[in-house]
């Protein structure tokens, strides 16, 4: 569950960076930019982005276990986008929240395996072969953990609830030729298709789930407590303990003001209290 209060993620480690500017203008931020750190660990990346010599920062860093380090409030401009352009906008820092994910990025293929730029060998199971959206030949990349992908999506949903977010982009899209993150190992197109409810250009236009092969929507619970019931009726029995505010749910079906959702169990919840 991701909850935002006073422009901070509740429960996240707070490590304030001095590398920030003014507060966002009214009506902003309306964009999220996803990055990978290219660093050795989430903590080492946080330490560097809190160093004035870095002249860079981000709002949050997501570690491999899904834990979060927050470096700047979501009402504050961080220095994560650099020289950037999207549609008629330039300098995306002043419009966007920056999410950094702990990941080494592109790997070097050697005779005995795959290595990060800092010479650490990556297990074969954690290697992804893919073609970058701005390139034409495949290369090798460090995989993101399931926890990182799930946490990134949950954070984006929470940010969409708290701020007027309409756009989710990769650094590679706003700085093509200069930046390559988050790269083909991160399911950016799939994630934003679910979050924004539309198909985007690029590979994997919509997530195909193992359950049924149909596109799935995700939702976030807006009520403090939301009952999950066996049938789409307020009089039917409860499936499990109530969901708490900020819980992430997969929407399987809709029926007369109710969503059938999947968590650990399947059941029905009132549509009124789920934002999609």
C-alpha positions in Angstrom: 0.0 0.0 0.0 1.4 3.4 -1.0 0.1 6.5 0.8 1.2 10.1 0.2 0.9 12.7 3.0 2.4 16.2 2.9 4.1 15.4 -0.4 6.0 12.4 1.0 5.4 8.6 0.8 4.5 7.4 4.2 7.0 4.9 5.6 9.7 5.7 3.0 13.2 6.6 4.2 13.7 10.3 4.0 17.2 11.5 2.8 16.9 15.0 1.7 18.9 16.2 -1.3 20.1 19.8 -1.6 19.9 19.5 -5.4 16.5 20.9 -5.9 14.9 24.1 -7.2 11.7 26.0 -6.3 8.2 24.5 -5.8 6.2 23.4 -8.8 3.9 26.0 -10.4 0.2 25.7 -9.9 -1.3 22.7 -11.7 2.0 20.8 -11.7 3.5 18.2 -11.6 1.5 16.5 -14.3 4.2 14.1 -15.6 6.2 11.2 -14.2 9.6 10.3 -15.6 11.0 6.8 -15.0 14.8 6.3 -14.8 17.3 3.6 -13.7 20.1 4.7 -11.4 23.0 2.9 -13.2 24.5 2.6 -9.7 25.8 -0.2 -7.4 22.9 0.0 -4.9 19.9 2.2 -4.0 21.8 3.6 -1.0 24.9 4.5 -3.0 22.8 6.2 -5.6 20.9 8.1 -2.9 24.2 9.2 -1.3 25.5 10.5 -4.7 22.2 12.3 -5.5 22.5 14.0 -2.1 26.0 15.2 -2.9 26.1 18.8 -4.2 28.8 17.8 -6.6 26.3 15.5 -8.4 24.2 18.4 -9.6 21.4 15.9 -9.9 18.6 14.4 -7.9 15.3 12.7 -8.1 12.2 12.5 -6.0 12.5 8.8 -5.0 14.7 5.7 -5.5 13.2 2.2 -5.5 15.5 -0.5 -4.2 15.6 -4.1 -5.5 13.4 -5.2 -2.5 10.8 -2.6 -3.3 11.8 -0.3 -0.4 11.8 3.5 -1.1 14.2 6.3 -0.4 12.7 9.8 -0.9 15.1 12.6 -1.7 12.6 15.5 -2.4 9.0 16.3 -1.7 6.6 15.9 -4.6 5.9 19.6 -4.5 9.5 20.4 -5.2 11.4 20.5 -8.5 14.2 17.9 -8.6 17.1 17.7 -11.1 16.5 14.4 -12.8 15.6 15.2 -16.4 18.4 17.4 -17.5 18.4 18.6 -21.2 15.0 17.2 -22.2 12.1 17.7 -24.6 8.6 16.2 -25.0 6.1 17.6 -27.5 6.2 21.4 -27.1 7.9 21.3 -23.7 11.6 21.6 -22.9 13.3 21.2 -19.5 11.0 18.5 -18.1 12.3 19.0 -14.5 9.8 21.8 -14.0 6.9 19.6 -15.0 7.7 16.2 -13.6 8.3 13.8 -10.8 11.5 11.7 -11.2 11.4 8.0 -10.1 14.8 6.3 -10.1 15.0 2.5 -9.9 18.1 0.7 -8.6 19.4 -1.0 -11.7 22.8 -1.2 -13.5 21.3 -0.8 -17.0 23.1 -2.2 -20.0 25.5 -5.1 -19.4 28.7 -6.2 -21.0 28.7 -9.7 -22.5 31.9 -11.7 -21.8 32.9 -15.3 -22.4 31.9 -16.2 -18.8 28.7 -14.2 -18.5 27.4 -10.7 -18.2 28.8 -7.8 -16.2 27.8 -4.4 -15.0 29.9 -1.3 -15.8 31.3 -1.6 -12.3 32.6 -5.1 -13.0 30.0 -7.1 -11.0 28.8 -10.4 -12.7 25.0 -10.7 -13.1 23.4 -14.1 -12.8 22.0 -15.4 -16.1 18.5 -15.4 -14.6 18.7 -11.6 -14.0 19.8 -10.8 -17.6 17.3 -9.6 -20.2 18.1 -9.5 -24.0 16.2 -6.8 -25.7 16.2 -4.0 -28.3 16.1 -0.5 -27.0 13.3 1.7 -28.3 15.9 4.1 -29.8 18.2 1.3 -31.3 17.9 -1.4 -33.8 20.0 -4.3 -32.5 19.6 -6.3 -29.3 21.8 -6.0 -26.2 21.8 -7.3 -22.6 20.3 -5.5 -19.6 20.0 -6.2 -15.9 16.4 -7.3 -15.1 14.3 -5.3 -12.7 12.8 -7.3 -9.8 9.1 -8.0 -9.5 9.0 -5.9 -6.4 10.5 -2.9 -8.2 8.0 -3.1 -11.0 5.0 -3.6 -8.6 6.2 -0.7 -6.4 6.8 1.6 -9.4 3.2 1.0 -10.6 1.8 1.4 -7.1 3.6 4.7 -6.6 2.5 6.0 -10.0 -1.1 5.2 -9.1 -0.8 7.0 -5.8 0.8 10.0 -7.5 -2.1 10.0 -10.0 -4.5 10.2 -7.1 -2.6 13.0 -5.4 -1.5 15.2 -8.4 -2.9 15.9 -11.9 -0.7 13.3 -13.6 -1.5 12.7 -17.3 1.8 11.6 -18.7 4.3 8.8 -17.8 7.6 8.8 -19.8 11.0 7.2 -19.8 14.2 9.3 -19.6 15.1 7.7 -23.0 12.0 9.3 -24.5 12.6 12.9 -23.4 16.4 12.7 -24.0 16.9 10.3 -27.0 20.5 9.7 -27.9 21.6 11.1 -24.6 19.9 8.7 -22.1 18.9 5.0 -22.4 17.0 4.5 -19.1 14.9 2.7 -18.1 15.6 0.5 -21.2 13.9 -2.6 -22.6 14.1 -4.6 -19.4 11.5 -2.3 -17.8 7.9 -2.8 -19.0 7.2 0.9 -19.4 4.7 0.6 -22.3 2.7 -2.0 -20.6 2.6 -0.2 -17.3 1.4 3.1 -18.6 -1.1 1.4 -20.8 -2.7 0.0 -17.6 -2.3 3.2 -15.6 -3.4 5.7 -18.3 -6.0 3.5 -19.9 -4.8 3.9 -23.4 -2.4 2.2 -25.8 1.0 3.7 -26.4 3.5 3.4 -29.2 6.2 0.9 -28.8 6.6 -2.8 -27.9 4.0 -4.5 -25.7 1.2 -2.1 -26.1 -0.9 -3.8 -23.3 -0.1 -6.3 -20.7 -1.3 -9.9 -21.6 -1.9 -11.6 -18.3 -1.4 -15.4 -17.7 -4.8 -15.6 -16.2 -6.9 -15.1 -19.3 -4.9 -13.4 -22.1 -7.1 -10.2 -21.8 -5.9 -6.7 -21.0 -6.2 -5.9 -17.3 -6.7 -2.6 -15.5 -5.2 -1.7 -12.2 -6.9 0.3 -9.5 -6.1 1.9 -6.2 -8.5 1.9 -3.2 -9.7 5.3 -2.1 -11.8 4.4 0.9 -10.2 4.0 4.4 -11.6 0.4 4.5 -13.2 -1.4 1.6 -15.0 -4.8 2.0 -14.4 -7.5 -0.5 -17.5 -9.7 -1.1 -18.3 -13.0 -2.7 -20.9 -11.4 -5.0 -21.5 -7.8 -6.4 -23.9 -7.0 -3.5 -23.6 -5.2 -0.2 -25.5 -8.1 1.5 -23.2 -10.9 0.3 -20.5 -12.4 2.6 -17.0 -11.0 2.9 -14.1 -12.8 1.2 -11.3 -11.5 3.4 -10.3 -8.6 5.7 -11.2 -5.1 4.3 -8.7 -3.5 1.9 -7.1 -0.4 3.2 -6.7 3.0 1.5 -4.0 2.9 -1.2 -4.2 -0.9 -1.8 -3.4 -1.9 -5.4 -6.0 -4.2 -7.0 -6.2 -5.9 -10.4 -9.7 -5.4 -12.0 -11.0 -8.6 -13.6 -14.6 -7.6 -14.3 -17.2 -4.9 -13.9 -20.9 -5.3 -13.1 -23.6 -2.8 -12.0 -21.4 -0.5 -9.9 -19.0 -3.3 -8.7 -15.5 -4.4 -9.7 -14.4 -8.0 -9.4 -10.8 -7.7 -8.2 -7.8 -9.9 -7.6 -5.6 -9.6 -4.6 -4.7 -12.7 -2.7 -8.3 -13.7 -3.1 -11.0 -12.7 -5.7 -14.1 -10.9 -4.7 -16.3 -7.9 -5.4 -15.9 -4.3 -4.3 -17.9 -1.1 -4.8 -16.7 0.7 -7.8 -17.3 4.0 -6.0 -14.2 3.5 -3.9 -11.6 2.4 -6.6 -9.8 4.8 -8.8 -8.6 3.5 -12.2 
